[in-house]
Amino acid sequence: MQIKLSETELETKLALLDQFTTEHDDDLGWVRPRGGLTSFPWLRDGSDARAFCRALAVHGVLLAPGDCFEMSEHFR
């Protein structure tokens, strides 16, 4: 199955991510993707993101911790 987003849907989702990361700029860093929605945000304090990912999983948000990619402060 292939999922295709319209440009409007894509821009709406990116705008939400922009807003969220701006509101949490002290804690989260990210580079806005130039295409698609895949990004690799990081914890600004440099801590290991695995605990962060586990805490979000309890709330139904599943993220891959950066140590899976040899960059422990990042998550995807």
RAVENWO-V359333 format. One record per residue. N is the residue number from 1. PHI is phi in radians with two decimals (* if undefined). PSI is psi as a letter, one per 20 degrees, with the letter a starting at -180 (* if undefined). Layout:
((N/PHI/PSI) (N/PHI/PSI))
This chain:
((1/*/p) (2/-1.99/p) (3/-1.90/p) (4/-2.15/p) (5/-1.73/q) (6/-1.29/r) (7/-1.04/h) (8/-1.13/g) (9/-1.09/g) (10/-1.08/g) (11/-1.13/h) (12/-1.10/g) (13/-1.17/g) (14/-1.14/h) (15/-1.10/h) (16/-1.13/g) (17/-1.13/g) (18/-1.01/g) (19/-1.10/g) (20/-1.06/g) (21/-1.21/h) (22/-1.16/g) (23/-1.15/h) (24/-2.04/k) (25/-1.04/h) (26/-1.19/h) (27/-1.87/h) (28/-2.09/p) (29/-2.04/q) (30/-2.87/q) (31/-1.99/p) (32/-1.07/p) (33/-1.11/q) (34/-1.46/i) (35/-2.68/p) (36/1.35/a) (37/-2.03/i) (38/-1.31/p) (39/-2.43/r) (40/-2.39/m) (41/-1.12/r) (42/-2.49/q) (43/-1.49/p) (44/-1.10/h) (45/-1.36/i) (46/1.40/j) (47/-1.28/r) (48/-1.15/p) (49/-1.38/i) (50/-1.03/g) (51/-1.11/h) (52/-1.04/g) (53/-1.12/g) (54/-1.12/g) (55/-1.09/h) (56/-1.27/h) (57/-1.05/h) (58/-1.04/h) (59/-1.74/j) (60/1.50/j) (61/-1.77/o) (62/-1.81/p) (63/-2.25/q) (64/-1.64/p) (65/-1.22/q) (66/-1.13/h) (67/-1.15/i) (68/-1.19/i) (69/-2.04/j) (70/1.07/k) (71/-2.46/n) (72/-1.07/h) (73/-1.42/i) (74/-1.63/r) (75/-2.66/r) (76/-2.44/*))
